């Protein structure tokens, strides 16, 4: 791996933090500018699409731009036996960095808009259809990320992943969190993008179930041990290609 673990961990923490800052900050801005829920969601989703594409482009060559424990776990499970795959040590470093970054990103967004730095959300998101949405959204994300790598198209990740996340905002009832770290971070802000702490564990459980489902679909579509496409770079070895959100 070209980048030392410390630099990759820093990229994951900063990238995840900035992603949550974009999500939370644009949500606050949207609610300040409009009282129409549709307009608020549109503004929030567009800012997330543009911000995520930039962040994957910037941090992808360093860490793979996971910004998501679900993606990190999926990458480790599928690539751990390859020379350039994630190690368990990498996973143990990535996950807390992503979570800490997400919390820091929510605090930063609140600070920029004069909100209390830490105020746990009161936005209850406890319902079966929301959990199903998280399963579907996360499974689709895993299928996309691993599919890009399996077919040698990881260079398309900034546009493809950002586009998928933007679409999933609208085709899922939960607005597609699809990310355990981001879910935890969004519990620390009582604003448009927040989620009540009591709603977090079921969301994460649904996201992990979606990760397993996504891995199953990848195996069904691409085969359990599909050969790498010529010229593909691993996750996150060599000079990693951006792989996710």
ABEGO torsion letter per residue (X at the ends): XABBAAAAAAAAAAAAAAAAAAAAAAAAAAAAABABAAAAAAAAAAAAAAAAAAAAAAAAAAAGGAGBAAAAAAAAAAAAABAABBBAAAAAAAAAAAAAAAAAAAAAAAAAAGBBABBBBABBABBAAAAAAAAAAAAAAAAAAAAAAAAGAAAAAAAAAAAAAAAAAAABAAGGAGBAAAAAAAAABBBAABBBAAAAAAAAAAAAAAAAAAAAAAAAAAEABBBBBBGBBBOABEBBBBABX
